[in-house]
């Protein structure tokens, strides 16, 4: 993903926190610009989740 301000490739990251009124933790994925530190939050899965889903698909065949 490219930063709209700097036109530099953004790095991926994840923040972990507690949900309000719940004991489970939540993960928020984002892309962050290395130059201006602007963050864009996304709902896409991370690489490990994609790989687990693909391996589960191949096991079911």
C-alpha positions in Angstrom: 0.0 0.0 0.0 1.3 3.5 -0.8 1.1 6.5 1.5 -1.1 9.2 -0.1 1.1 12.0 1.3 4.6 10.7 0.7 4.0 8.1 -2.0 6.2 5.6 -0.1 5.4 1.9 0.5 3.8 1.5 3.9 4.8 -1.3 6.3 2.2 -3.6 7.9 1.5 -3.9 11.6 -0.9 -5.1 14.3 -2.0 -3.6 17.6 -3.5 -5.7 20.3 -5.9 -4.5 23.0 -8.8 -5.4 25.2 -12.4 -5.0 24.1 -14.5 -2.8 26.4 -16.7 -5.0 28.7 -15.2 -8.2 27.4 -12.2 -10.4 28.4 -11.2 -11.2 24.9 -8.4 -9.3 23.2 -8.8 -7.7 19.8 -6.3 -7.2 17.0 -6.4 -4.1 14.7 -4.3 -4.3 11.6 -2.8 -1.3 9.9 -0.4 0.0 7.4 2.0 2.7 8.6 4.2 5.1 6.6 7.8 5.0 7.6 8.3 8.7 6.8 5.3 10.5 8.2 4.0 7.7 10.5 0.4 8.0 9.1 -1.6 4.9 9.9 -4.4 3.4 7.8 -6.4 0.7 9.6 -7.7 -2.2 7.5 -9.9 -5.3 8.0 -7.8 -7.6 5.8 -6.3 -10.8 7.4 -2.5 -11.0 8.0 -0.2 -13.4 6.2 -0.4 -16.2 8.8 -4.3 -16.2 8.7 -4.3 -16.5 4.9 -1.9 -19.4 5.1 -4.0 -21.2 7.7 -7.1 -20.7 5.6 -5.4 -22.1 2.5 -4.1 -25.1 4.3 -7.5 -25.9 5.8 -8.9 -25.7 2.3 -6.4 -28.2 1.0 -7.0 -30.6 3.9 -10.8 -30.7 3.1 -10.2 -31.8 -0.5 
